[in-house]
Amino acid sequence: MARNTRAVLQSLKIDKAMIVGHSMGAMLAARFATQFPDVTERLVLYNPIGLLDVRYDRPYAGIDEAYKQTLASTYPTVRAA
């Protein structure tokens, strides 16, 4: 979602933005700000939930890799994760 938001801003030719996130949207706002600090002019988090993102240290693998991983998933592997 952060990458999609960046793509929308690029298509609108917006170089800097004030990012505001409320509740679960604050997780997206925080992710956007950490991934695109050059675009983020200000960050406002209001009543945030779910700010812990264990994927922060890992680069995004991409949709094809996620699809392959999903196809290989079984009930025991999902439950173990």
DRENFI-504856 format. One line per field, with one value per residue: x, y negated, z negated of N, C-alpha, C in turn. Coordinates in Angstrom, 2 decimals. Each point is the difference from the previous one (the first is absolute). Example, Ala and Ser with C-alpha at 12.3 -4.5 7.8 and 13.67 -1.06 7.14 Angstrom:
% DRENFI-504856
n_c1 <- (13.19 -0.35);
n_c2 <- (5.69 -1.05);
n_c3 <- (-7.80 0.72);
ca_c1 <- (-0.89 0.82);
ca_c2 <- (-1.19 -1.19);
ca_c3 <- (0.00 -0.06);
c_c1 <- (0.90 -0.77);
c_c2 <- (-1.20 -1.09);
c_c3 <- (0.00 -0.73);
This chain:
% DRENFI-504856
n_c1 <- (0.83 1.14 0.37 -1.23 0.08 1.22 -0.50 -1.01 0.84 0.74 -1.12 -0.18 1.26 -0.26 0.93 -0.76 -0.21 -1.05 0.51 -1.30 0.12 -1.19 0.11 -0.61 -0.53 0.16 -0.34 -0.91 -0.43 0.17 -0.57 -0.91 -0.07 0.03 -0.88 -0.66 1.09 0.48 -1.08 0.25 -0.85 -1.15 0.00 -1.30 0.14 -1.25 0.02 1.33 -0.23 0.54 0.73 -0.09 1.04 -0.13 -0.64 0.09 0.63 -1.08 0.73 -0.87 -0.45 -1.15 -0.90 0.96 0.91 -0.84 -0.26 1.30 0.26 -0.99 0.39 1.17 -0.87 0.12 -0.99 0.83 0.37 -1.26 -0.41 1.07 -0.41);
n_c2 <- (1.20 0.06 1.08 0.45 -0.39 0.50 1.06 -0.10 -0.24 1.00 0.70 -0.51 0.47 0.72 -0.93 -0.80 0.72 -0.52 0.98 0.29 0.69 0.55 0.45 0.90 -1.13 -0.10 1.27 -0.27 -1.00 0.77 0.99 -0.84 -0.57 1.25 0.33 -1.13 -0.07 0.15 0.76 0.56 -1.03 0.52 0.52 0.25 0.56 0.29 0.27 0.19 1.00 1.11 -0.78 1.11 -0.18 1.29 -0.48 -0.95 0.95 0.56 0.02 -0.72 1.25 -0.58 -0.32 0.18 -0.49 -0.97 -0.06 0.15 -0.88 -0.70 0.26 -0.25 -0.90 0.55 0.67 1.06 -0.37 -0.21 1.08 0.52 -0.74);
n_c3 <- (0.00 -0.70 0.68 -0.17 -1.26 -0.02 0.60 -0.85 -1.01 0.49 0.16 -1.21 0.17 -1.10 -0.27 -0.72 -1.10 -0.60 -0.70 0.05 -1.13 0.08 -1.23 0.73 0.45 -1.32 0.06 0.91 -0.73 -1.08 0.64 0.46 -1.19 -0.42 0.93 -0.20 -0.75 1.24 -0.01 -1.18 0.08 -0.35 -1.23 0.14 -1.21 0.28 -1.31 0.08 0.84 -0.44 -0.80 -0.67 0.78 -0.18 1.05 -0.92 -0.67 0.51 1.10 0.65 -0.08 0.04 0.89 0.91 -0.82 -0.32 1.30 0.31 -0.95 0.47 1.23 -0.57 -0.46 -1.18 -0.47 -0.08 1.24 0.31 -0.60 0.55 1.00);
ca_c1 <- (-0.83 0.90 0.51 -1.11 -0.19 1.11 -0.29 -1.06 0.63 0.83 -0.86 -0.54 1.16 0.15 1.33 0.01 -1.37 -0.22 -0.67 -0.84 -0.62 -0.84 -0.28 0.77 0.67 1.27 1.00 0.37 0.70 1.33 0.73 0.30 1.03 1.30 0.44 0.16 0.25 0.24 -1.31 -0.76 0.34 -0.47 -0.74 -0.93 -0.66 -1.08 -0.58 0.54 0.02 0.73 1.22 1.06 0.07 1.17 0.59 0.76 1.41 0.08 -0.52 -1.19 0.42 -0.71 -1.24 0.25 0.54 -1.10 -0.90 0.64 -0.01 -1.38 -0.29 0.73 -0.47 -0.92 -0.54 1.05 0.98 -0.65 -0.19 1.32 0.51);
ca_c2 <- (-1.20 -1.16 -0.15 -0.49 -1.40 -0.72 -0.03 -1.01 -1.31 -0.21 -0.26 -1.35 -0.89 -0.56 0.39 -0.01 0.10 0.16 1.29 0.08 1.31 0.21 1.38 0.94 -0.78 -0.48 1.01 -0.30 -1.29 0.24 0.78 -0.91 -0.94 0.68 0.45 -1.14 -1.19 -1.17 -0.52 -0.33 -1.30 0.10 1.24 -0.12 1.27 -0.28 1.21 1.11 1.40 0.88 -0.61 0.98 0.61 0.88 0.04 -1.22 0.31 0.84 -0.65 0.60 1.05 -0.15 0.75 1.34 0.82 0.22 0.96 1.32 0.40 0.34 1.29 1.04 0.05 1.04 -0.33 0.01 -1.08 -1.25 0.04 -0.12 -1.39);
ca_c3 <- (0.00 0.00 1.36 0.82 -0.35 0.65 1.44 0.21 -0.14 1.17 1.17 -0.18 -0.02 -1.35 -0.47 -1.46 -0.53 -1.43 -0.12 -1.20 -0.13 -1.18 -0.37 0.80 1.02 -0.55 0.34 1.38 0.00 -0.55 1.00 1.10 -0.45 -0.13 1.31 0.90 -0.83 0.85 0.42 -1.20 -0.58 -1.38 -0.29 -1.12 -0.34 -0.93 -0.56 0.80 -0.45 0.91 0.53 0.08 1.32 -0.06 1.34 0.25 0.29 1.19 1.21 0.58 0.94 1.27 0.13 0.54 -1.09 -0.94 0.63 -0.09 -1.41 -0.32 0.62 -0.72 -1.38 -0.47 -1.32 -1.03 0.14 -0.38 -1.45 -0.63 0.14);
c_c1 <- (0.87 0.55 -1.08 -0.25 1.09 -0.25 -1.07 0.60 0.88 -0.84 -0.61 1.11 0.15 1.32 0.09 -1.44 0.02 -0.87 -0.73 -0.65 -0.77 -0.26 0.86 0.73 1.33 1.12 0.49 0.81 1.43 0.86 0.41 1.16 1.38 0.53 0.30 0.23 0.23 -1.31 -0.77 0.50 -0.33 -0.73 -0.85 -0.67 -1.03 -0.63 0.50 -0.19 0.87 1.27 1.17 -0.05 1.28 0.69 0.92 1.45 0.17 -0.51 -1.21 0.41 -0.68 -1.17 0.21 0.51 -1.08 -0.97 0.57 -0.05 -1.41 -0.38 0.65 -0.49 -0.94 -0.51 1.10 1.03 -0.59 -0.16 1.33 0.54 -0.69);
c_c2 <- (-1.26 -0.24 -0.52 -1.49 -0.85 -0.12 -1.03 -1.40 -0.33 -0.34 -1.40 -1.05 -0.75 0.54 0.12 0.06 0.06 1.24 0.06 1.38 0.12 1.49 0.95 -0.70 -0.57 1.00 -0.24 -1.30 0.17 0.77 -0.89 -0.92 0.66 0.45 -1.15 -1.29 -1.26 -0.65 -0.55 -1.31 -0.02 1.32 -0.22 1.35 -0.30 1.31 1.25 1.35 0.76 -0.59 0.96 0.69 0.83 0.10 -1.17 0.28 0.83 -0.77 0.76 0.96 -0.14 0.96 1.42 0.94 0.32 1.05 1.42 0.53 0.42 1.35 1.16 0.18 1.17 -0.43 0.03 -1.14 -1.36 -0.07 -0.18 -1.42 -0.87);
c_c3 <- (0.00 1.40 0.94 -0.26 0.64 1.50 0.33 -0.09 1.21 1.23 -0.06 -0.04 -1.32 -0.56 -1.51 -0.50 -1.52 -0.15 -1.34 -0.01 -1.30 -0.19 0.84 1.16 -0.48 0.29 1.43 0.06 -0.52 0.99 1.17 -0.39 -0.12 1.35 0.95 -0.81 0.82 0.46 -1.20 -0.61 -1.49 -0.14 -1.23 -0.19 -1.08 -0.43 0.74 -0.66 0.98 0.56 0.07 1.35 0.05 1.35 0.26 0.40 1.26 1.21 0.54 1.11 1.36 0.11 0.52 -1.08 -1.02 0.55 -0.08 -1.43 -0.42 0.58 -0.76 -1.44 -0.24 -1.37 -1.07 0.15 -0.38 -1.50 -0.75 0.06 -0.99);
